[in-house]
Amino acid sequence: MPTEEAIVLVGGLGTRLRAVVSDVPKPLAQVAGRPFLAWVLDHLAENGMRRVLLATGHMAGAVEAAIGHTWSGMEVAYSVEDQPLGTGGAVRLAAARLGGDCAHVLNGDTFLRYSPAGLEQATRGLGALAGVALAEVGDVARYGSVEVAAGRVSAFREKGGQGPGLINAGSYFLTAEALAGLPAQPAFSLETGFLHPQAEAGRLAAFTATSGFIDIGVPADYARAQELFA
């Protein structure tokens, strides 16, 4: 049976977007008349998730007030960090509140159309530790690129490249072994502290059946999101 729990990271400070959104956490920024997070949660509900853990930090109370404890048939629970833990620390803290032993993980300020069940199937089919959903973009300069070989992520390349390519779209599937193997320090980056080493070891599945990627982290893409979701 496919995994029906997801952790959504919504605790970031959103400093790059503060020029246009300063009064709410970035995932609550209004996009086409709704909090951006609402579009993310709708997509999860439509794709079979039954329980979502929102990993909050900055302005945690505002997120809980806006979203509540149920959403489109899903149970919504909260994992609140009282100091910044980075993406990895936030996932590890939230994982302690999972009902099962594995989870989908998403960034609350990015949107991607993909099948979480498909990502899980691709991960398990390769016997991989974790899976990463990738997006094809016209220019990888802002994000850094991802190299793929035989269905696995072979390398993450730092920002500075250019031209079309695949990028990390911020949506993952973590097996029970992956969650148990997260670094022990309180605060760390999921990307550099965990995913990059797993890619080097050949233990990271790549999933490219995706579309509609958008990251509202900078004002230009926040403006573009208004049109995409209108």
C-alpha positions as protocol buffer text, in pm:
chain_id: "A"
residue {
  index: 1
  type: MET
  ca { x: 0 y: 0 z: 0 }
}
residue {
  index: 2
  type: PRO
  ca { x: 149 y: 339 z: -92 }
}
residue {
  index: 3
  type: THR
  ca { x: 258 y: 579 z: 180 }
}
residue {
  index: 4
  type: GLU
  ca { x: -16 y: 828 z: 271 }
}
residue {
  index: 5
  type: GLU
  ca { x: 178 y: 1066 z: 499 }
}
residue {
  index: 6
  type: ALA
  ca { x: 370 y: 1377 z: 402 }
}
residue {
  index: 7
  type: ILE
  ca { x: 589 y: 1627 z: 583 }
}
residue {
  index: 8
  type: VAL
  ca { x: 568 y: 1980 z: 440 }
}
residue {
  index: 9
  type: LEU
  ca { x: 845 y: 2223 z: 537 }
}
residue {
  index: 10
  type: VAL
  ca { x: 693 y: 2563 z: 614 }
}
residue {
  index: 11
  type: GLY
  ca { x: 929 y: 2703 z: 877 }
}
residue {
  index: 12
  type: GLY
  ca { x: 1166 y: 2917 z: 667 }
}
residue {
  index: 13
  type: LEU
  ca { x: 1214 y: 3291 z: 707 }
}
residue {
  index: 14
  type: GLY
  ca { x: 1150 y: 3380 z: 342 }
}
residue {
  index: 15
  type: THR
  ca { x: 1405 y: 3663 z: 338 }
}
residue {
  index: 16
  type: ARG
  ca { x: 1425 y: 3687 z: -44 }
}
residue {
  index: 17
  type: LEU
  ca { x: 1051 y: 3745 z: -73 }
}
residue {
  index: 18
  type: ARG
  ca { x: 1023 y: 3996 z: 210 }
}
residue {
  index: 19
  type: ALA
  ca { x: 1014 y: 4293 z: -26 }
}
residue {
  index: 20
  type: VAL
  ca { x: 667 y: 4188 z: -143 }
}
residue {
  index: 21
  type: VAL
  ca { x: 543 y: 3959 z: 138 }
}
residue {
  index: 22
  type: SER
  ca { x: 641 y: 4069 z: 488 }
}
residue {
  index: 23
  type: ASP
  ca { x: 338 y: 4013 z: 710 }
}
residue {
  index: 24
  type: VAL
  ca { x: 295 y: 3635 z: 678 }
}
residue {
  index: 25
  type: PRO
  ca { x: 524 y: 3330 z: 644 }
}
residue {
  index: 26
  type: LYS
  ca { x: 621 y: 3265 z: 281 }
}
residue {
  index: 27
  type: PRO
  ca { x: 394 y: 2957 z: 238 }
}
residue {
  index: 28
  type: LEU
  ca { x: 96 y: 3176 z: 336 }
}
residue {
  index: 29
  type: ALA
  ca { x: 173 y: 3438 z: 69 }
}
residue {
  index: 30
  type: GLN
  ca { x: -143 y: 3502 z: -132 }
}
residue {
  index: 31
  type: VAL
  ca { x: -138 y: 3339 z: -476 }
}
residue {
  index: 32
  type: ALA
  ca { x: -449 y: 3382 z: -692 }
}
residue {
  index: 33
  type: GLY
  ca { x: -653 y: 3469 z: -384 }
}
residue {
  index: 34
  type: ARG
  ca { x: -541 y: 3181 z: -161 }
}
residue {
  index: 35
  type: PRO
  ca { x: -239 y: 3101 z: 55 }
}
residue {
  index: 36
  type: PHE
  ca { x: 25 y: 2933 z: -163 }
}
residue {
  index: 37
  type: LEU
  ca { x: 26 y: 2641 z: 82 }
}
residue {
  index: 38
  type: ALA
  ca { x: -340 y: 2576 z: -2 }
}
residue {
  index: 39
  type: TRP
  ca { x: -243 y: 2480 z: -358 }
}
residue {
  index: 40
  type: VAL
  ca { x: 27 y: 2247 z: -226 }
}
residue {
  index: 41
  type: LEU
  ca { x: -213 y: 2079 z: 18 }
}
residue {
  index: 42
  type: ASP
  ca { x: -482 y: 2041 z: -251 }
}
residue {
  index: 43
  type: HIS
  ca { x: -232 y: 1858 z: -471 }
}
residue {
  index: 44
  type: LEU
  ca { x: -140 y: 1622 z: -187 }
}
residue {
  index: 45
  type: ALA
  ca { x: -505 y: 1548 z: -112 }
}
residue {
  index: 46
  type: GLU
  ca { x: -577 y: 1482 z: -480 }
}
residue {
  index: 47
  type: ASN
  ca { x: -285 y: 1237 z: -487 }
}
residue {
  index: 48
  type: GLY
  ca { x: -387 y: 1014 z: -199 }
}
residue {
  index: 49
  type: MET
  ca { x: -231 y: 1168 z: 109 }
}
residue {
  index: 50
  type: ARG
  ca { x: -433 y: 1112 z: 423 }
}
residue {
  index: 51
  type: ARG
  ca { x: -216 y: 1284 z: 684 }
}
residue {
  index: 52
  type: VAL
  ca { x: 13 y: 1585 z: 658 }
}
residue {
  index: 53
  type: LEU
  ca { x: 264 y: 1712 z: 913 }
}
residue {
  index: 54
  type: LEU
  ca { x: 339 y: 2080 z: 872 }
}
residue {
  index: 55
  type: ALA
  ca { x: 692 y: 2148 z: 1000 }
}
residue {
  index: 56
  type: THR
  ca { x: 661 y: 2506 z: 1124 }
}
residue {
  index: 57
  type: GLY
  ca { x: 898 y: 2756 z: 1281 }
}
residue {
  index: 58
  type: HIS
  ca { x: 882 y: 3124 z: 1187 }
}
residue {
  index: 59
  type: MET
  ca { x: 530 y: 3253 z: 1262 }
}
residue {
  index: 60
  type: ALA
  ca { x: 409 y: 2900 z: 1338 }
}
residue {
  index: 61
  type: GLY
  ca { x: 85 y: 3023 z: 1492 }
}
residue {
  index: 62
  type: ALA
  ca { x: -15 y: 3202 z: 1174 }
}
residue {
  index: 63
  type: VAL
  ca { x: 23 y: 2880 z: 972 }
}
residue {
  index: 64
  type: GLU
  ca { x: -190 y: 2679 z: 1215 }
}
residue {
  index: 65
  type: ALA
  ca { x: -455 y: 2952 z: 1225 }
}
residue {
  index: 66
  type: ALA
  ca { x: -476 y: 2961 z: 845 }
}
residue {
  index: 67
  type: ILE
  ca { x: -476 y: 2587 z: 777 }
}
residue {
  index: 68
  type: GLY
  ca { x: -632 y: 2425 z: 1083 }
}
residue {
  index: 69
  type: HIS
  ca { x: -633 y: 2050 z: 1155 }
}
residue {
  index: 70
  type: THR
  ca { x: -814 y: 1904 z: 854 }
}
residue {
  index: 71
  type: TRP
  ca { x: -779 y: 1982 z: 484 }
}
residue {
  index: 72
  type: SER
  ca { x: -972 y: 1819 z: 200 }
}
residue {
  index: 73
  type: GLY
  ca { x: -1013 y: 1496 z: 396 }
}
residue {
  index: 74
  type: MET
  ca { x: -655 y: 1490 z: 529 }
}
residue {
  index: 75
  type: GLU
  ca { x: -558 y: 1511 z: 893 }
}
residue {
  index: 76
  type: VAL
  ca { x: -319 y: 1803 z: 950 }
}
residue {
  index: 77
  type: ALA
  ca { x: -76 y: 1790 z: 1243 }
}
residue {
  index: 78
  type: TYR
  ca { x: 208 y: 2022 z: 1341 }
}
residue {
  index: 79
  type: SER
  ca { x: 574 y: 1987 z: 1429 }
}
residue {
  index: 80
  type: VAL
  ca { x: 699 y: 2317 z: 1569 }
}
residue {
  index: 81
  type: GLU
  ca { x: 1071 y: 2399 z: 1593 }
}
residue {
  index: 82
  type: ASP
  ca { x: 1160 y: 2654 z: 1859 }
}
residue {
  index: 83
  type: GLN
  ca { x: 1491 y: 2738 z: 1694 }
}
residue {
  index: 84
  type: PRO
  ca { x: 1602 y: 2711 z: 1330 }
}
residue {
  index: 85
  type: LEU
  ca { x: 1693 y: 2349 z: 1251 }
}
residue {
  index: 86
  type: GLY
  ca { x: 1750 y: 2367 z: 876 }
}
residue {
  index: 87
  type: THR
  ca { x: 1553 y: 2149 z: 638 }
}
residue {
  index: 88
  type: GLY
  ca { x: 1709 y: 1827 z: 767 }
}
residue {
  index: 89
  type: GLY
  ca { x: 1659 y: 1902 z: 1134 }
}
residue {
  index: 90
  type: ALA
  ca { x: 1299 y: 2000 z: 1065 }
}
residue {
  index: 91
  type: VAL
  ca { x: 1235 y: 1670 z: 887 }
}
residue {
  index: 92
  type: ARG
  ca { x: 1391 y: 1467 z: 1165 }
}
residue {
  index: 93
  type: LEU
  ca { x: 1187 y: 1651 z: 1431 }
}
residue {
  index: 94
  type: ALA
  ca { x: 865 y: 1600 z: 1234 }
}
residue {
  index: 95
  type: ALA
  ca { x: 942 y: 1234 z: 1163 }
}
residue {
  index: 96
  type: ALA
  ca { x: 901 y: 1157 z: 1533 }
}
residue {
  index: 97
  type: ARG
  ca { x: 531 y: 1237 z: 1490 }
}
residue {
  index: 98
  type: LEU
  ca { x: 468 y: 1017 z: 1188 }
}
residue {
  index: 99
  type: GLY
  ca { x: 216 y: 737 z: 1218 }
}
residue {
  index: 100
  type: GLY
  ca { x: 417 y: 519 z: 980 }
}
residue {
  index: 101
  type: ASP
  ca { x: 789 y: 469 z: 925 }
}
residue {
  index: 102
  type: CYS
  ca { x: 839 y: 648 z: 591 }
}
residue {
  index: 103
  type: ALA
  ca { x: 713 y: 973 z: 438 }
}
residue {
  index: 104
  type: HIS
  ca { x: 690 y: 1206 z: 145 }
}
residue {
  index: 105
  type: VAL
  ca { x: 868 y: 1536 z: 211 }
}
residue {
  index: 106
  type: LEU
  ca { x: 798 y: 1865 z: 32 }
}
residue {
  index: 107
  type: ASN
  ca { x: 902 y: 2228 z: 49 }
}
residue {
  index: 108
  type: GLY
  ca { x: 606 y: 2450 z: 133 }
}
residue {
  index: 109
  type: ASP
  ca { x: 722 y: 2731 z: -96 }
}
residue {
  index: 110
  type: THR
  ca { x: 747 y: 2524 z: -414 }
}
residue {
  index: 111
  type: PHE
  ca { x: 478 y: 2358 z: -622 }
}
residue {
  index: 112
  type: LEU
  ca { x: 520 y: 2055 z: -846 }
}
residue {
  index: 113
  type: ARG
  ca { x: 273 y: 1838 z: -1032 }
}
residue {
  index: 114
  type: TYR
  ca { x: 379 y: 1476 z: -978 }
}
residue {
  index: 115
  type: SER
  ca { x: 253 y: 1146 z: -843 }
}
residue {
  index: 116
  type: PRO
  ca { x: 382 y: 1081 z: -490 }
}
residue {
  index: 117
  type: ALA
  ca { x: 291 y: 713 z: -537 }
}
residue {
  index: 118
  type: GLY
  ca { x: 492 y: 711 z: -859 }
}
residue {
  index: 119
  type: LEU
  ca { x: 793 y: 859 z: -681 }
}
residue {
  index: 120
  type: GLU
  ca { x: 765 y: 597 z: -408 }
}
residue {
  index: 121
  type: GLN
  ca { x: 733 y: 319 z: -664 }
}
residue {
  index: 122
  type: ALA
  ca { x: 1041 y: 440 z: -852 }
}
residue {
  index: 123
  type: THR
  ca { x: 1238 y: 457 z: -527 }
}
residue {
  index: 124
  type: ARG
  ca { x: 1140 y: 110 z: -411 }
}
residue {
  index: 125
  type: GLY
  ca { x: 1181 y: -37 z: -759 }
}
residue {
  index: 126
  type: LEU
  ca { x: 1550 y: 58 z: -754 }
}
residue {
  index: 127
  type: GLY
  ca { x: 1599 y: -48 z: -394 }
}
residue {
  index: 128
  type: ALA
  ca { x: 1705 y: 312 z: -326 }
}
residue {
  index: 129
  type: LEU
  ca { x: 1725 y: 478 z: 14 }
}
residue {
  index: 130
  type: ALA
  ca { x: 1528 y: 781 z: -101 }
}
residue {
  index: 131
  type: GLY
  ca { x: 1382 y: 938 z: -414 }
}
residue {
  index: 132
  type: VAL
  ca { x: 1395 y: 1292 z: -551 }
}
residue {
  index: 133
  type: ALA
  ca { x: 1145 y: 1448 z: -790 }
}
residue {
  index: 134
  type: LEU
  ca { x: 1323 y: 1653 z: -1055 }
}
residue {
  index: 135
  type: ALA
  ca { x: 1196 y: 1934 z: -1276 }
}
residue {
  index: 136
  type: GLU
  ca { x: 1307 y: 2029 z: -1627 }
}
residue {
  index: 137
  type: VAL
  ca { x: 1374 y: 2405 z: -1645 }
}
residue {
  index: 138
  type: GLY
  ca { x: 1493 y: 2638 z: -1918 }
}
residue {
  index: 139
  type: ASP
  ca { x: 1787 y: 2768 z: -1715 }
}
residue {
  index: 140
  type: VAL
  ca { x: 1943 y: 2590 z: -1420 }
}
residue {
  index: 141
  type: ALA
  ca { x: 2151 y: 2894 z: -1312 }
}
residue {
  index: 142
  type: ARG
  ca { x: 1940 y: 2987 z: -1009 }
}
residue {
  index: 143
  type: TYR
  ca { x: 1900 y: 2634 z: -878 }
}
residue {
  index: 144
  type: GLY
  ca { x: 2201 y: 2422 z: -958 }
}
residue {
  index: 145
  type: SER
  ca { x: 2156 y: 2117 z: -1177 }
}
residue {
  index: 146
  type: VAL
  ca { x: 2113 y: 1745 z: -1117 }
}
residue {
  index: 147
  type: GLU
  ca { x: 2279 y: 1468 z: -1316 }
}
residue {
  index: 148
  type: VAL
  ca { x: 2102 y: 1135 z: -1365 }
}
residue {
  index: 149
  type: ALA
  ca { x: 2232 y: 794 z: -1468 }
}
residue {
  index: 150
  type: ALA
  ca { x: 2034 y: 469 z: -1488 }
}
residue {
  index: 151
  type: GLY
  ca { x: 1738 y: 612 z: -1299 }
}
residue {
  index: 152
  type: ARG
  ca { x: 1947 y: 743 z: -1010 }
}
residue {
  index: 153
  type: VAL
  ca { x: 2076 y: 1086 z: -915 }
}
residue {
  index: 154
  type: SER
  ca { x: 2449 y: 1066 z: -980 }
}
residue {
  index: 155
  type: ALA
  ca { x: 2544 y: 1422 z: -879 }
}
residue {
  index: 156
  type: PHE
  ca { x: 2413 y: 1757 z: -761 }
}
residue {
  index: 157
  type: ARG
  ca { x: 2592 y: 2047 z: -929 }
}
residue {
  index: 158
  type: GLU
  ca { x: 2615 y: 2379 z: -748 }
}
residue {
  index: 159
  type: LYS
  ca { x: 2465 y: 2700 z: -885 }
}
residue {
  index: 160
  type: GLY
  ca { x: 2663 y: 2868 z: -1158 }
}
residue {
  index: 161
  type: GLY
  ca { x: 2582 y: 2647 z: -1454 }
}
residue {
  index: 162
  type: GLN
  ca { x: 2345 y: 2768 z: -1722 }
}
residue {
  index: 163
  type: GLY
  ca { x: 2106 y: 2649 z: -1990 }
}
residue {
  index: 164
  type: PRO
  ca { x: 1827 y: 2390 z: -1976 }
}
residue {
  index: 165
  type: GLY
  ca { x: 1845 y: 2091 z: -1747 }
}
residue {
  index: 166
  type: LEU
  ca { x: 1707 y: 1903 z: -1449 }
}
residue {
  index: 167
  type: ILE
  ca { x: 1688 y: 2056 z: -1102 }
}
residue {
  index: 168
  type: ASN
  ca { x: 1594 y: 1934 z: -756 }
}
residue {
  index: 169
  type: ALA
  ca { x: 1224 y: 2027 z: -730 }
}
residue {
  index: 170
  type: GLY
  ca { x: 1209 y: 1996 z: -350 }
}
residue {
  index: 171
  type: SER
  ca { x: 982 y: 1690 z: -334 }
}
residue {
  index: 172
  type: TYR
  ca { x: 1117 y: 1366 z: -189 }
}
residue {
  index: 173
  type: PHE
  ca { x: 1027 y: 1018 z: -71 }
}
residue {
  index: 174
  type: LEU
  ca { x: 1220 y: 895 z: 232 }
}
residue {
  index: 175
  type: THR
  ca { x: 1212 y: 527 z: 321 }
}
residue {
  index: 176
  type: ALA
  ca { x: 1219 y: 405 z: 680 }
}
residue {
  index: 177
  type: GLU
  ca { x: 1593 y: 344 z: 644 }
}
residue {
  index: 178
  type: ALA
  ca { x: 1643 y: 700 z: 521 }
}
residue {
  index: 179
  type: LEU
  ca { x: 1454 y: 855 z: 812 }
}
residue {
  index: 180
  type: ALA
  ca { x: 1643 y: 637 z: 1060 }
}
residue {
  index: 181
  type: GLY
  ca { x: 1972 y: 734 z: 898 }
}
residue {
  index: 182
  type: LEU
  ca { x: 1936 y: 1113 z: 910 }
}
residue {
  index: 183
  type: PRO
  ca { x: 2237 y: 1287 z: 1070 }
}
residue {
  index: 184
  type: ALA
  ca { x: 2227 y: 1310 z: 1447 }
}
residue {
  index: 185
  type: GLN
  ca { x: 2312 y: 1679 z: 1489 }
}
residue {
  index: 186
  type: PRO
  ca { x: 2017 y: 1906 z: 1579 }
}
residue {
  index: 187
  type: ALA
  ca { x: 2040 y: 2139 z: 1278 }
}
residue {
  index: 188
  type: PHE
  ca { x: 2146 y: 2043 z: 926 }
}
residue {
  index: 189
  type: SER
  ca { x: 2051 y: 2077 z: 560 }
}
residue {
  index: 190
  type: LEU
  ca { x: 1859 y: 1782 z: 419 }
}
residue {
  index: 191
  type: GLU
  ca { x: 2010 y: 1857 z: 80 }
}
residue {
  index: 192
  type: THR
  ca { x: 2381 y: 1889 z: 156 }
}
residue {
  index: 193
  type: GLY
  ca { x: 2385 y: 1692 z: 480 }
}
residue {
  index: 194
  type: PHE
  ca { x: 2195 y: 1389 z: 357 }
}
residue {
  index: 195
  type: LEU
  ca { x: 2087 y: 1382 z: -8 }
}
residue {
  index: 196
  type: HIS
  ca { x: 2423 y: 1476 z: -161 }
}
residue {
  index: 197
  type: PRO
  ca { x: 2614 y: 1194 z: 14 }
}
residue {
  index: 198
  type: GLN
  ca { x: 2341 y: 945 z: -79 }
}
residue {
  index: 199
  type: ALA
  ca { x: 2366 y: 1050 z: -444 }
}
residue {
  index: 200
  type: GLU
  ca { x: 2742 y: 991 z: -438 }
}
residue {
  index: 201
  type: ALA
  ca { x: 2672 y: 643 z: -297 }
}
residue {
  index: 202
  type: GLY
  ca { x: 2420 y: 568 z: -573 }
}
residue {
  index: 203
  type: ARG
  ca { x: 2131 y: 537 z: -329 }
}
residue {
  index: 204
  type: LEU
  ca { x: 1904 y: 816 z: -458 }
}
residue {
  index: 205
  type: ALA
  ca { x: 1631 y: 748 z: -715 }
}
residue {
  index: 206
  type: ALA
  ca { x: 1554 y: 1014 z: -975 }
}
residue {
  index: 207
  type: PHE
  ca { x: 1191 y: 1079 z: -1076 }
}
residue {
  index: 208
  type: THR
  ca { x: 1132 y: 1295 z: -1382 }
}
residue {
  index: 209
  type: ALA
  ca { x: 760 y: 1246 z: -1457 }
}
residue {
  index: 210
  type: THR
  ca { x: 683 y: 1596 z: -1331 }
}
residue {
  index: 211
  type: SER
  ca { x: 547 y: 1929 z: -1457 }
}
residue {
  index: 212
  type: GLY
  ca { x: 432 y: 2271 z: -1342 }
}
residue {
  index: 213
  type: PHE
  ca { x: 729 y: 2349 z: -1115 }
}
residue {
  index: 214
  type: ILE
  ca { x: 733 y: 2689 z: -949 }
}
residue {
  index: 215
  type: ASP
  ca { x: 930 y: 2830 z: -656 }
}
residue {
  index: 216
  type: ILE
  ca { x: 780 y: 3147 z: -508 }
}
residue {
  index: 217
  type: GLY
  ca { x: 1101 y: 3232 z: -320 }
}
residue {
  index: 218
  type: VAL
  ca { x: 1184 y: 3539 z: -531 }
}
residue {
  index: 219
  type: PRO
  ca { x: 951 y: 3826 z: -632 }
}
residue {
  index: 220
  type: ALA
  ca { x: 961 y: 3752 z: -1008 }
}
residue {
  index: 221
  type: ASP
  ca { x: 841 y: 3394 z: -964 }
}
residue {
  index: 222
  type: TYR
  ca { x: 589 y: 3498 z: -700 }
}
residue {
  index: 223
  type: ALA
  ca { x: 439 y: 3728 z: -963 }
}
residue {
  index: 224
  type: ARG
  ca { x: 445 y: 3447 z: -1220 }
}
residue {
  index: 225
  type: ALA
  ca { x: 261 y: 3217 z: -978 }
}
residue {
  index: 226
  type: GLN
  ca { x: -33 y: 3457 z: -969 }
}
residue {
  index: 227
  type: GLU
  ca { x: -88 y: 3395 z: -1341 }
}
residue {
  index: 228
  type: LEU
  ca { x: -25 y: 3018 z: -1328 }
}
residue {
  index: 229
  type: PHE
  ca { x: -287 y: 2957 z: -1058 }
}
residue {
  index: 230
  type: ALA
  ca { x: -540 y: 3218 z: -1169 }
}
